[in-house]
Amino acid sequence: MLQYKGRTFTAGEVKRLFEERYPHLKVDWVQAADHCIDHICKDACQCAQTEDAIFHRPAYTTYIAL
Ligand SMILES: [Zn+2]
Protein backbone atom coordinates (compact mmCIF):
# COMPACT_ATOMS: atom_id res chain seq x y z
CA MET A 1 0.00 0.00 0.00
CA LEU A 2 3.04 2.26 0.16
CA GLN A 3 2.34 3.90 -3.18
CA TYR A 4 -1.02 5.04 -1.83
CA LYS A 5 0.41 6.62 1.27
CA GLY A 6 -1.51 9.74 2.22
CA ARG A 7 -4.30 9.12 -0.25
CA THR A 8 -7.90 9.25 0.90
CA PHE A 9 -10.32 6.46 0.04
CA THR A 10 -13.91 5.59 0.67
CA ALA A 11 -14.77 2.08 1.80
CA GLY A 12 -15.92 1.27 -1.75
CA GLU A 13 -12.67 2.49 -3.25
CA VAL A 14 -10.69 0.39 -0.80
CA LYS A 15 -12.64 -2.65 -1.94
CA ARG A 16 -11.94 -1.90 -5.61
CA LEU A 17 -8.27 -1.33 -4.81
CA PHE A 18 -8.01 -4.78 -3.26
CA GLU A 19 -9.82 -6.26 -6.25
CA GLU A 20 -7.27 -4.74 -8.63
CA ARG A 21 -4.24 -5.64 -6.57
CA TYR A 22 -5.29 -9.07 -5.45
CA PRO A 23 -7.57 -10.44 -8.19
CA HIS A 24 -7.24 -13.94 -6.77
CA LEU A 25 -8.63 -12.88 -3.43
CA LYS A 26 -12.26 -12.95 -2.52
CA VAL A 27 -12.75 -9.33 -1.60
CA ASP A 28 -16.14 -9.69 0.01
CA TRP A 29 -14.48 -10.02 3.36
CA VAL A 30 -12.09 -7.12 2.84
CA GLN A 31 -13.13 -4.40 5.22
CA ALA A 32 -10.95 -1.33 5.48
CA ALA A 33 -12.35 -0.83 8.96
CA ASP A 34 -10.53 -3.98 10.06
CA HIS A 35 -7.13 -2.47 9.31
CA CYS A 36 -7.20 0.91 11.02
CA ILE A 37 -4.70 2.39 13.41
CA ASP A 38 -7.40 4.32 15.27
CA HIS A 39 -10.32 1.96 15.09
CA ILE A 40 -10.97 -1.62 16.05
CA CYS A 41 -14.01 -3.81 15.67
CA LYS A 42 -14.96 -7.39 16.37
CA ASP A 43 -12.73 -9.84 14.45
CA ALA A 44 -10.52 -7.03 13.17
CA CYS A 45 -7.15 -7.82 11.61
CA GLN A 46 -4.11 -8.17 13.87
CA CYS A 47 -2.77 -4.91 12.46
CA ALA A 48 -5.67 -2.88 13.87
CA GLN A 49 -4.50 -0.30 16.40
CA THR A 50 -0.86 -1.13 15.78
CA GLU A 51 1.87 0.53 13.72
CA ASP A 52 1.27 -2.08 11.02
CA ALA A 53 -2.25 -0.82 10.33
CA ILE A 54 -3.02 0.12 6.74
CA PHE A 55 -5.47 2.96 7.25
CA HIS A 56 -6.25 5.91 9.40
CA ARG A 57 -9.99 6.54 9.71
CA PRO A 58 -10.77 10.22 10.27
CA ALA A 59 -14.47 9.72 9.55
CA TYR A 60 -16.89 6.81 9.35
CA THR A 61 -16.52 6.18 5.59
CA THR A 62 -13.17 7.85 4.97
CA TYR A 63 -9.88 5.99 5.01
CA ILE A 64 -6.40 7.43 4.54
CA ALA A 65 -3.60 5.06 3.58
CA LEU A 66 -0.76 5.15 6.08
ZN1 LIG B 1 -4.73 -5.73 8.60
N, CA, C, O and the ligand as a Tripos MOL2 file, in Angstrom:
@<TRIPOS>MOLECULE
protein
  265   263    67     0     0
PROTEIN
NO_CHARGES

@<TRIPOS>ATOM
      1 N           0.8180   -1.2130    0.0000 N.3       1 MET1
      2 CA          0.0000    0.0000    0.0000 C.3       1 MET1
      3 C           0.8540    1.2660    0.0000 C.2       1 MET1
      4 O           0.3230    2.3750   -0.0510 O.2       1 MET1
      5 N           2.1410    1.1050    0.0560 N.am      2 LEU2
      6 CA          3.0350    2.2590    0.1580 C.3       2 LEU2
      7 C           2.7950    3.3300   -0.9020 C.2       2 LEU2
      8 O           2.8650    4.5240   -0.6100 O.2       2 LEU2
      9 N           2.5140    2.9070   -2.1170 N.am      3 GLN3
     10 CA          2.3440    3.8960   -3.1780 C.3       3 GLN3
     11 C           1.0770    4.7170   -2.9900 C.2       3 GLN3
     12 O           0.8800    5.7190   -3.6780 O.2       3 GLN3
     13 N           0.2210    4.3040   -2.0720 N.am      4 TYR4
     14 CA         -1.0160    5.0410   -1.8330 C.3       4 TYR4
     15 C          -0.9320    5.9000   -0.5790 C.2       4 TYR4
     16 O          -1.9020    6.5480   -0.1880 O.2       4 TYR4
     17 N           0.2200    5.8960    0.0310 N.am      5 LYS5
     18 CA          0.4140    6.6220    1.2690 C.3       5 LYS5
     19 C          -0.1430    8.0440    1.1960 C.2       5 LYS5
     20 O           0.1790    8.7980    0.2780 O.2       5 LYS5
     21 N          -0.9740    8.4000    2.1630 N.am      6 GLY6
     22 CA         -1.5130    9.7420    2.2210 C.3       6 GLY6
     23 C          -2.7660    9.9530    1.3980 C.2       6 GLY6
     24 O          -3.4280   10.9840    1.5180 O.2       6 GLY6
     25 N          -3.0980    8.9720    0.5550 N.am      7 ARG7
     26 CA         -4.3040    9.1190   -0.2540 C.3       7 ARG7
     27 C          -5.5600    8.7760    0.5350 C.2       7 ARG7
     28 O          -5.5450    7.9140    1.4140 O.2       7 ARG7
     29 N          -6.6420    9.4650    0.2050 N.am      8 THR8
     30 CA         -7.8970    9.2450    0.9040 C.3       8 THR8
     31 C          -8.8180    8.3550    0.0730 C.2       8 THR8
     32 O          -8.9590    8.5480   -1.1350 O.2       8 THR8
     33 N          -9.4280    7.4030    0.7130 N.am      9 PHE9
     34 CA        -10.3250    6.4610    0.0370 C.3       9 PHE9
     35 C         -11.6420    6.3440    0.7780 C.2       9 PHE9
     36 O         -11.7180    6.5550    1.9880 O.2       9 PHE9
     37 N         -12.6710    6.0040    0.0300 N.am     10 THR10
     38 CA        -13.9150    5.5940    0.6700 C.3      10 THR10
     39 C         -13.8420    4.0850    0.8350 C.2      10 THR10
     40 O         -12.9600    3.4360    0.2730 O.2      10 THR10
     41 N         -14.7640    3.5290    1.6020 N.am     11 ALA11
     42 CA        -14.7670    2.0790    1.7960 C.3      11 ALA11
     43 C         -14.9040    1.3560    0.4590 C.2      11 ALA11
     44 O         -14.2620    0.3280    0.2430 O.2      11 ALA11
     45 N         -15.7320    1.8830   -0.4370 N.am     12 GLY12
     46 CA        -15.9240    1.2730   -1.7490 C.3      12 GLY12
     47 C         -14.6590    1.2920   -2.5780 C.2      12 GLY12
     48 O         -14.3510    0.3260   -3.2750 O.2      12 GLY12
     49 N         -13.9280    2.3840   -2.5040 N.am     13 GLU13
     50 CA        -12.6660    2.4890   -3.2490 C.3      13 GLU13
     51 C         -11.6280    1.5150   -2.7010 C.2      13 GLU13
     52 O         -10.8500    0.9370   -3.4600 O.2      13 GLU13
     53 N         -11.6200    1.3390   -1.4070 N.am     14 VAL14
     54 CA        -10.6920    0.3900   -0.8050 C.3      14 VAL14
     55 C         -10.9710   -1.0020   -1.3400 C.2      14 VAL14
     56 O         -10.0480   -1.7540   -1.6550 O.2      14 VAL14
     57 N         -12.2290   -1.3330   -1.4400 N.am     15 LYS15
     58 CA        -12.6370   -2.6480   -1.9410 C.3      15 LYS15
     59 C         -12.1540   -2.8380   -3.3840 C.2      15 LYS15
     60 O         -11.6080   -3.8840   -3.7330 O.2      15 LYS15
     61 N         -12.3650   -1.8140   -4.2100 N.am     16 ARG16
     62 CA        -11.9390   -1.8980   -5.6100 C.3      16 ARG16
     63 C         -10.4200   -2.0230   -5.7070 C.2      16 ARG16
     64 O          -9.8930   -2.7530   -6.5470 O.2      16 ARG16
     65 N          -9.7300   -1.2940   -4.8310 N.am     17 LEU17
     66 CA         -8.2740   -1.3300   -4.8050 C.3      17 LEU17
     67 C          -7.7840   -2.7540   -4.5430 C.2      17 LEU17
     68 O          -6.8740   -3.2390   -5.2150 O.2      17 LEU17
     69 N          -8.3880   -3.4090   -3.5720 N.am     18 PHE18
     70 CA         -8.0090   -4.7750   -3.2610 C.3      18 PHE18
     71 C          -8.3340   -5.6990   -4.4310 C.2      18 PHE18
     72 O          -7.5850   -6.6330   -4.7180 O.2      18 PHE18
     73 N          -9.4420   -5.4390   -5.0980 N.am     19 GLU19
     74 CA         -9.8180   -6.2620   -6.2510 C.3      19 GLU19
     75 C          -8.7710   -6.1640   -7.3530 C.2      19 GLU19
     76 O          -8.4150   -7.1650   -7.9750 O.2      19 GLU19
     77 N          -8.2830   -4.9510   -7.5860 N.am     20 GLU20
     78 CA         -7.2730   -4.7450   -8.6270 C.3      20 GLU20
     79 C          -5.9430   -5.3660   -8.2490 C.2      20 GLU20
     80 O          -5.2840   -6.0070   -9.0690 O.2      20 GLU20
     81 N          -5.5600   -5.1700   -7.0060 N.am     21 ARG21
     82 CA         -4.2410   -5.6350   -6.5700 C.3      21 ARG21
     83 C          -4.1930   -7.1210   -6.2900 C.2      21 ARG21
     84 O          -3.1740   -7.7710   -6.5220 O.2      21 ARG21
     85 N          -5.2770   -7.6530   -5.7980 N.am     22 TYR22
     86 CA         -5.2930   -9.0650   -5.4490 C.3      22 TYR22
     87 C          -6.4850   -9.7420   -6.1060 C.2      22 TYR22
     88 O          -7.4330  -10.1370   -5.4280 O.2      22 TYR22
     89 N          -6.4350   -9.8790   -7.4500 N.am     23 PRO23
     90 CA         -7.5740  -10.4380   -8.1860 C.3      23 PRO23
     91 C          -7.9330  -11.8620   -7.7630 C.2      23 PRO23
     92 O          -9.0610  -12.3100   -7.9720 O.2      23 PRO23
     93 N          -6.9770  -12.5660   -7.1710 N.am     24 HIS24
     94 CA         -7.2450  -13.9420   -6.7670 C.3      24 HIS24
     95 C          -7.9540  -14.0100   -5.4190 C.2      24 HIS24
     96 O          -8.4440  -15.0650   -5.0160 O.2      24 HIS24
     97 N          -8.0010  -12.8950   -4.7410 N.am     25 LEU25
     98 CA         -8.6350  -12.8750   -3.4280 C.3      25 LEU25
     99 C         -10.1380  -12.6610   -3.5370 C.2      25 LEU25
    100 O         -10.6240  -11.9710   -4.4340 O.2      25 LEU25
    101 N         -10.8470  -13.2560   -2.6200 N.am     26 LYS26
    102 CA        -12.2610  -12.9520   -2.5180 C.3      26 LYS26
    103 C         -12.3600  -11.6870   -1.6880 C.2      26 LYS26
    104 O         -12.0270  -11.6910   -0.5020 O.2      26 LYS26
    105 N         -12.8120  -10.6100   -2.3000 N.am     27 VAL27
    106 CA        -12.7480   -9.3320   -1.5990 C.3      27 VAL27
    107 C         -13.9710   -9.0500   -0.7400 C.2      27 VAL27
    108 O         -14.0290   -8.0330   -0.0490 O.2      27 VAL27
    109 N         -14.9310   -9.9350   -0.7810 N.am     28 ASP28
    110 CA        -16.1360   -9.6930    0.0120 C.3      28 ASP28
    111 C         -15.8420   -9.4760    1.4890 C.2      28 ASP28
    112 O         -16.5490   -8.7450    2.1830 O.2      28 ASP28
    113 N         -14.7890  -10.1250    1.9470 N.am     29 TRP29
    114 CA        -14.4810  -10.0190    3.3640 C.3      29 TRP29
    115 C         -13.4960   -8.8950    3.6640 C.2      29 TRP29
    116 O         -13.1490   -8.6580    4.8210 O.2      29 TRP29
    117 N         -13.0510   -8.2080    2.6250 N.am     30 VAL30
    118 CA        -12.0900   -7.1220    2.8430 C.3      30 VAL30
    119 C         -12.8110   -5.8930    3.3860 C.2      30 VAL30
    120 O         -13.6020   -5.2620    2.6850 O.2      30 VAL30
    121 N         -12.5350   -5.5740    4.6060 N.am     31 GLN31
    122 CA        -13.1330   -4.3990    5.2220 C.3      31 GLN31
    123 C         -12.0210   -3.4700    5.6740 C.2      31 GLN31
    124 O         -11.2100   -3.8260    6.5290 O.2      31 GLN31
    125 N         -11.9900   -2.2850    5.0990 N.am     32 ALA32
    126 CA        -10.9520   -1.3330    5.4800 C.3      32 ALA32
    127 C         -10.9930   -1.0740    6.9810 C.2      32 ALA32
    128 O          -9.9670   -0.8380    7.6170 O.2      32 ALA32
    129 N         -12.1930   -1.1240    7.5240 N.am     33 ALA33
    130 CA        -12.3540   -0.8350    8.9580 C.3      33 ALA33
    131 C         -11.6140   -1.8290    9.8460 C.2      33 ALA33
    132 O         -11.3840   -1.5620   11.0260 O.2      33 ALA33
    133 N         -11.2410   -2.9750    9.2800 N.am     34 ASP34
    134 CA        -10.5260   -3.9830   10.0560 C.3      34 ASP34
    135 C          -9.0250   -3.7220   10.1330 C.2      34 ASP34
    136 O          -8.3000   -4.4160   10.8450 O.2      34 ASP34
    137 N          -8.5710   -2.7170    9.3960 N.am     35 HIS35
    138 CA         -7.1290   -2.4710    9.3140 C.3      35 HIS35
    139 C          -6.7750   -1.0360    9.6430 C.2      35 HIS35
    140 O          -5.9490   -0.4230    8.9670 O.2      35 HIS35
    141 N          -7.3970   -0.4990   10.6780 N.am     36 CYS36
    142 CA         -7.1960    0.9100   11.0210 C.3      36 CYS36
    143 C          -6.3770    1.0850   12.2910 C.2      36 CYS36
    144 O          -6.4840    0.3160   13.2460 O.2      36 CYS36
    145 N          -5.5610    2.1210   12.2600 N.am     37 ILE37
    146 CA         -4.7050    2.3880   13.4140 C.3      37 ILE37
    147 C          -5.5120    2.9880   14.5650 C.2      37 ILE37
    148 O          -5.1210    2.8820   15.7280 O.2      37 ILE37
    149 N          -6.6340    3.6160   14.2350 N.am     38 ASP38
    150 CA         -7.3950    4.3200   15.2700 C.3      38 ASP38
    151 C          -8.8110    3.7740   15.4340 C.2      38 ASP38
    152 O          -9.7020    4.4510   15.9470 O.2      38 ASP38
    153 N          -8.9930    2.5440   14.9890 N.am     39 HIS39
    154 CA        -10.3220    1.9560   15.0890 C.3      39 HIS39
    155 C         -10.1830    0.4500   15.1810 C.2      39 HIS39
    156 O          -9.3310   -0.1400   14.5160 O.2      39 HIS39
    157 N         -10.9950   -0.1630   15.9810 N.am     40 ILE40
    158 CA        -10.9670   -1.6230   16.0460 C.3      40 ILE40
    159 C         -12.4000   -2.1070   16.1670 C.2      40 ILE40
    160 O         -13.2300   -1.4660   16.8110 O.2      40 ILE40
    161 N         -12.6860   -3.2370   15.5460 N.am     41 CYS41
    162 CA        -14.0130   -3.8090   15.6710 C.3      41 CYS41
    163 C         -13.8730   -5.3040   15.8840 C.2      41 CYS41
    164 O         -12.7670   -5.8420   15.8350 O.2      41 CYS41
    165 N         -14.9600   -5.9590   16.1130 N.am     42 LYS42
    166 CA        -14.9570   -7.3880   16.3670 C.3      42 LYS42
    167 C         -14.3010   -8.1200   15.1860 C.2      42 LYS42
    168 O         -14.6000   -7.8300   14.0270 O.2      42 LYS42
    169 N         -13.4130   -9.0600   15.4880 N.am     43 ASP43
    170 CA        -12.7280   -9.8380   14.4530 C.3      43 ASP43
    171 C         -11.8650   -9.0030   13.5230 C.2      43 ASP43
    172 O         -11.6340   -9.3940   12.3780 O.2      43 ASP43
    173 N         -11.3900   -7.8690   13.9920 N.am     44 ALA44
    174 CA        -10.5170   -7.0330   13.1690 C.3      44 ALA44
    175 C          -9.1890   -7.7470   12.9390 C.2      44 ALA44
    176 O          -8.8390   -8.6880   13.6500 O.2      44 ALA44
    177 N          -8.4650   -7.2800   11.9360 N.am     45 CYS45
    178 CA         -7.1500   -7.8190   11.6130 C.3      45 CYS45
    179 C          -6.1770   -7.5490   12.7630 C.2      45 CYS45
    180 O          -6.3830   -6.6380   13.5650 O.2      45 CYS45
    181 N          -5.1270   -8.3450   12.8270 N.am     46 GLN46
    182 CA         -4.1130   -8.1670   13.8740 C.3      46 GLN46
    183 C          -3.4410   -6.8050   13.7990 C.2      46 GLN46
    184 O          -2.9060   -6.3150   14.7940 O.2      46 GLN46
    185 N          -3.4680   -6.1880   12.6080 N.am     47 CYS47
    186 CA         -2.7700   -4.9110   12.4590 C.3      47 CYS47
    187 C          -3.5640   -3.7500   13.0540 C.2      47 CYS47
    188 O          -3.0150   -2.6660   13.2520 O.2      47 CYS47
    189 N          -4.8380   -3.9630   13.3370 N.am     48 ALA48
    190 CA         -5.6660   -2.8800   13.8700 C.3      48 ALA48
    191 C          -5.0770   -2.3220   15.1600 C.2      48 ALA48
    192 O          -4.6740   -3.0730   16.0480 O.2      48 ALA48
    193 N          -5.0330   -1.0320   15.2470 N.am     49 GLN49
    194 CA         -4.5020   -0.3030   16.3990 C.3      49 GLN49
    195 C          -3.0350   -0.5930   16.6850 C.2      49 GLN49
    196 O          -2.5760   -0.4760   17.8210 O.2      49 GLN49
    197 N          -2.3040   -0.9740   15.6340 N.am     50 THR50
    198 CA         -0.8570   -1.1260   15.7810 C.3      50 THR50
    199 C          -0.1790   -0.2960   14.6810 C.2      50 THR50
    200 O          -0.8490    0.2710   13.8170 O.2      50 THR50
    201 N           1.1400   -0.2340   14.7270 N.am     51 GLU51
    202 CA          1.8750    0.5270   13.7200 C.3      51 GLU51
    203 C           1.8040   -0.1310   12.3500 C.2      51 GLU51
    204 O           2.1410    0.4970   11.3460 O.2      51 GLU51
    205 N           1.3760   -1.3730   12.2950 N.am     52 ASP52
    206 CA          1.2670   -2.0790   11.0220 C.3      52 ASP52
    207 C          -0.0580   -1.8240   10.3150 C.2      52 ASP52
    208 O          -0.2680   -2.3170    9.2070 O.2      52 ASP52
    209 N          -0.9390   -1.0760   10.9270 N.am     53 ALA53
    210 CA         -2.2500   -0.8180   10.3330 C.3      53 ALA53
    211 C          -2.1080   -0.1590    8.9620 C.2      53 ALA53
    212 O          -1.1340    0.5460    8.6990 O.2      53 ALA53
    213 N          -3.0810   -0.3950    8.1040 N.am     54 ILE54
    214 CA         -3.0210    0.1170    6.7380 C.3      54 ILE54
    215 C          -3.6680    1.4910    6.6180 C.2      54 ILE54
    216 O          -3.2260    2.3320    5.8350 O.2      54 ILE54
    217 N          -4.7140    1.7070    7.3970 N.am     55 PHE55
    218 CA         -5.4670    2.9560    7.2550 C.3      55 PHE55
    219 C          -5.6250    3.7260    8.5490 C.2      55 PHE55
    220 O          -5.5540    3.1960    9.6580 O.2      55 PHE55
    221 N          -5.8460    5.0130    8.3310 N.am     56 HIS56
    222 CA         -6.2540    5.9080    9.4000 C.3      56 HIS56
    223 C          -7.6880    6.2590    9.0420 C.2      56 HIS56
    224 O          -7.9810    6.4970    7.8700 O.2      56 HIS56
    225 N          -8.5840    6.2980   10.0060 N.am     57 ARG57
    226 CA         -9.9900    6.5380    9.7100 C.3      57 ARG57
    227 C         -10.4810    7.8110   10.3770 C.2      57 ARG57
    228 O         -10.9620    7.7760   11.5090 O.2      57 ARG57
    229 N         -10.3610    8.9380    9.6780 N.am     58 PRO58
    230 CA        -10.7710   10.2160   10.2710 C.3      58 PRO58
    231 C         -12.2850   10.3720   10.3520 C.2      58 PRO58
    232 O         -12.7800   11.1490   11.1670 O.2      58 PRO58
    233 N         -13.0170    9.6570    9.5320 N.am     59 ALA59
    234 CA        -14.4720    9.7220    9.5530 C.3      59 ALA59
    235 C         -15.0140    8.3510    9.1950 C.2      59 ALA59
    236 O         -14.2840    7.5030    8.6810 O.2      59 ALA59
    237 N         -16.2820    8.1340    9.4640 N.am     60 TYR60
    238 CA        -16.8870    6.8150    9.3480 C.3      60 TYR60
    239 C         -16.6010    6.1130    8.0090 C.2      60 TYR60
    240 O         -16.2790    4.9250    7.9980 O.2      60 TYR60
    241 N         -16.7150    6.8310    6.8860 N.am     61 THR61
    242 CA        -16.5180    6.1770    5.5850 C.3      61 THR61
    243 C         -15.2850    6.6910    4.8520 C.2      61 THR61
    244 O         -15.1750    6.5360    3.6360 O.2      61 THR61
    245 N         -14.3690    7.2960    5.5800 N.am     62 THR62
    246 CA        -13.1710    7.8470    4.9660 C.3      62 THR62
    247 C         -11.9340    7.1430    5.5100 C.2      62 THR62
    248 O         -11.7590    7.0160    6.7220 O.2      62 THR62
    249 N         -11.0880    6.6950    4.6090 N.am     63 TYR63
    250 CA         -9.8770    5.9860    5.0100 C.3      63 TYR63
    251 C          -8.6740    6.6130    4.3310 C.2      63 TYR63
    252 O          -8.6950    6.8420    3.1220 O.2      63 TYR63
    253 N          -7.6290    6.8930    5.0930 N.am     64 ILE64
    254 CA         -6.4050    7.4320    4.5350 C.3      64 ILE64
    255 C          -5.3140    6.3820    4.6740 C.2      64 ILE64
    256 O          -5.0630    5.8710    5.7650 O.2      64 ILE64
    257 N          -4.6650    6.0650    3.5480 N.am     65 ALA65
    258 CA         -3.6040    5.0650    3.5750 C.3      65 ALA65
    259 C          -2.4220    5.5810    4.3750 C.2      65 ALA65
    260 O          -1.9970    6.7230    4.2020 O.2      65 ALA65
    261 N          -1.8930    4.7380    5.2480 N.am     66 LEU66
    262 CA         -0.7580    5.1490    6.0770 C.3      66 LEU66
    263 C           0.5710    4.8270    5.4150 C.2      66 LEU66
    264 O           1.6270    5.1080    5.9820 O.2      66 LEU66
    265 ZN         -4.7290   -5.7320    8.6000 Zn       67 ZN67
@<TRIPOS>BOND
     1     1     2 1
     2     2     3 1
     3     3     4 2
     4     3     5 am
     5     5     6 1
     6     6     7 1
     7     7     8 2
     8     7     9 am
     9     9    10 1
    10    10    11 1
    11    11    12 2
    12    11    13 am
    13    13    14 1
    14    14    15 1
    15    15    16 2
    16    15    17 am
    17    17    18 1
    18    18    19 1
    19    19    20 2
    20    19    21 am
    21    21    22 1
    22    22    23 1
    23    23    24 2
    24    23    25 am
    25    25    26 1
    26    26    27 1
    27    27    28 2
    28    27    29 am
    29    29    30 1
    30    30    31 1
    31    31    32 2
    32    31    33 am
    33    33    34 1
    34    34    35 1
    35    35    36 2
    36    35    37 am
    37    37    38 1
    38    38    39 1
    39    39    40 2
    40    39    41 am
    41    41    42 1
    42    42    43 1
    43    43    44 2
    44    43    45 am
    45    45    46 1
    46    46    47 1
    47    47    48 2
    48    47    49 am
    49    49    50 1
    50    50    51 1
    51    51    52 2
    52    51    53 am
    53    53    54 1
    54    54    55 1
    55    55    56 2
    56    55    57 am
    57    57    58 1
    58    58    59 1
    59    59    60 2
    60    59    61 am
    61    61    62 1
    62    62    63 1
    63    63    64 2
    64    63    65 am
    65    65    66 1
    66    66    67 1
    67    67    68 2
    68    67    69 am
    69    69    70 1
    70    70    71 1
    71    71    72 2
    72    71    73 am
    73    73    74 1
    74    74    75 1
    75    75    76 2
    76    75    77 am
    77    77    78 1
    78    78    79 1
    79    79    80 2
    80    79    81 am
    81    81    82 1
    82    82    83 1
    83    83    84 2
    84    83    85 am
    85    85    86 1
    86    86    87 1
    87    87    88 2
    88    87    89 am
    89    89    90 1
    90    90    91 1
    91    91    92 2
    92    91    93 am
    93    93    94 1
    94    94    95 1
    95    95    96 2
    96    95    97 am
    97    97    98 1
    98    98    99 1
    99    99   100 2
   100    99   101 am
   101   101   102 1
   102   102   103 1
   103   103   104 2
   104   103   105 am
   105   105   106 1
   106   106   107 1
   107   107   108 2
   108   107   109 am
   109   109   110 1
   110   110   111 1
   111   111   112 2
   112   111   113 am
   113   113   114 1
   114   114   115 1
   115   115   116 2
   116   115   117 am
   117   117   118 1
   118   118   119 1
   119   119   120 2
   120   119   121 am
   121   121   122 1
   122   122   123 1
   123   123   124 2
   124   123   125 am
   125   125   126 1
   126   126   127 1
   127   127   128 2
   128   127   129 am
   129   129   130 1
   130   130   131 1
   131   131   132 2
   132   131   133 am
   133   133   134 1
   134   134   135 1
   135   135   136 2
   136   135   137 am
   137   137   138 1
   138   138   139 1
   139   139   140 2
   140   139   141 am
   141   141   142 1
   142   142   143 1
   143   143   144 2
   144   143   145 am
   145   145   146 1
   146   146   147 1
   147   147   148 2
   148   147   149 am
   149   149   150 1
   150   150   151 1
   151   151   152 2
   152   151   153 am
   153   153   154 1
   154   154   155 1
   155   155   156 2
   156   155   157 am
   157   157   158 1
   158   158   159 1
   159   159   160 2
   160   159   161 am
   161   161   162 1
   162   162   163 1
   163   163   164 2
   164   163   165 am
   165   165   166 1
   166   166   167 1
   167   167   168 2
   168   167   169 am
   169   169   170 1
   170   170   171 1
   171   171   172 2
   172   171   173 am
   173   173   174 1
   174   174   175 1
   175   175   176 2
   176   175   177 am
   177   177   178 1
   178   178   179 1
   179   179   180 2
   180   179   181 am
   181   181   182 1
   182   182   183 1
   183   183   184 2
   184   183   185 am
   185   185   186 1
   186   186   187 1
   187   187   188 2
   188   187   189 am
   189   189   190 1
   190   190   191 1
   191   191   192 2
   192   191   193 am
   193   193   194 1
   194   194   195 1
   195   195   196 2
   196   195   197 am
   197   197   198 1
   198   198   199 1
   199   199   200 2
   200   199   201 am
   201   201   202 1
   202   202   203 1
   203   203   204 2
   204   203   205 am
   205   205   206 1
   206   206   207 1
   207   207   208 2
   208   207   209 am
   209   209   210 1
   210   210   211 1
   211   211   212 2
   212   211   213 am
   213   213   214 1
   214   214   215 1
   215   215   216 2
   216   215   217 am
   217   217   218 1
   218   218   219 1
   219   219   220 2
   220   219   221 am
   221   221   222 1
   222   222   223 1
   223   223   224 2
   224   223   225 am
   225   225   226 1
   226   226   227 1
   227   227   228 2
   228   227   229 am
   229   229   230 1
   230   230   231 1
   231   231   232 2
   232   231   233 am
   233   233   234 1
   234   234   235 1
   235   235   236 2
   236   235   237 am
   237   237   238 1
   238   238   239 1
   239   239   240 2
   240   239   241 am
   241   241   242 1
   242   242   243 1
   243   243   244 2
   244   243   245 am
   245   245   246 1
   246   246   247 1
   247   247   248 2
   248   247   249 am
   249   249   250 1
   250   250   251 1
   251   251   252 2
   252   251   253 am
   253   253   254 1
   254   254   255 1
   255   255   256 2
   256   255   257 am
   257   257   258 1
   258   258   259 1
   259   259   260 2
   260   259   261 am
   261   261   262 1
   262   262   263 1
   263   263   264 2
@<TRIPOS>SUBSTRUCTURE
     1 MET1         2 RESIDUE 1 A MET
     2 LEU2         6 RESIDUE 1 A LEU
     3 GLN3        10 RESIDUE 1 A GLN
     4 TYR4        14 RESIDUE 1 A TYR
     5 LYS5        18 RESIDUE 1 A LYS
     6 GLY6        22 RESIDUE 1 A GLY
     7 ARG7        26 RESIDUE 1 A ARG
     8 THR8        30 RESIDUE 1 A THR
     9 PHE9        34 RESIDUE 1 A PHE
    10 THR10       38 RESIDUE 1 A THR
    11 ALA11       42 RESIDUE 1 A ALA
    12 GLY12       46 RESIDUE 1 A GLY
    13 GLU13       50 RESIDUE 1 A GLU
    14 VAL14       54 RESIDUE 1 A VAL
    15 LYS15       58 RESIDUE 1 A LYS
    16 ARG16       62 RESIDUE 1 A ARG
    17 LEU17       66 RESIDUE 1 A LEU
    18 PHE18       70 RESIDUE 1 A PHE
    19 GLU19       74 RESIDUE 1 A GLU
    20 GLU20       78 RESIDUE 1 A GLU
    21 ARG21       82 RESIDUE 1 A ARG
    22 TYR22       86 RESIDUE 1 A TYR
    23 PRO23       90 RESIDUE 1 A PRO
    24 HIS24       94 RESIDUE 1 A HIS
    25 LEU25       98 RESIDUE 1 A LEU
    26 LYS26      102 RESIDUE 1 A LYS
    27 VAL27      106 RESIDUE 1 A VAL
    28 ASP28      110 RESIDUE 1 A ASP
    29 TRP29      114 RESIDUE 1 A TRP
    30 VAL30      118 RESIDUE 1 A VAL
    31 GLN31      122 RESIDUE 1 A GLN
    32 ALA32      126 RESIDUE 1 A ALA
    33 ALA33      130 RESIDUE 1 A ALA
    34 ASP34      134 RESIDUE 1 A ASP
    35 HIS35      138 RESIDUE 1 A HIS
    36 CYS36      142 RESIDUE 1 A CYS
    37 ILE37      146 RESIDUE 1 A ILE
    38 ASP38      150 RESIDUE 1 A ASP
    39 HIS39      154 RESIDUE 1 A HIS
    40 ILE40      158 RESIDUE 1 A ILE
    41 CYS41      162 RESIDUE 1 A CYS
    42 LYS42      166 RESIDUE 1 A LYS
    43 ASP43      170 RESIDUE 1 A ASP
    44 ALA44      174 RESIDUE 1 A ALA
    45 CYS45      178 RESIDUE 1 A CYS
    46 GLN46      182 RESIDUE 1 A GLN
    47 CYS47      186 RESIDUE 1 A CYS
    48 ALA48      190 RESIDUE 1 A ALA
    49 GLN49      194 RESIDUE 1 A GLN
    50 THR50      198 RESIDUE 1 A THR
    51 GLU51      202 RESIDUE 1 A GLU
    52 ASP52      206 RESIDUE 1 A ASP
    53 ALA53      210 RESIDUE 1 A ALA
    54 ILE54      214 RESIDUE 1 A ILE
    55 PHE55      218 RESIDUE 1 A PHE
    56 HIS56      222 RESIDUE 1 A HIS
    57 ARG57      226 RESIDUE 1 A ARG
    58 PRO58      230 RESIDUE 1 A PRO
    59 ALA59      234 RESIDUE 1 A ALA
    60 TYR60      238 RESIDUE 1 A TYR
    61 THR61      242 RESIDUE 1 A THR
    62 THR62      246 RESIDUE 1 A THR
    63 TYR63      250 RESIDUE 1 A TYR
    64 ILE64      254 RESIDUE 1 A ILE
    65 ALA65      258 RESIDUE 1 A ALA
    66 LEU66      262 RESIDUE 1 A LEU
    67 ZN67       265 GROUP 0 **** ****
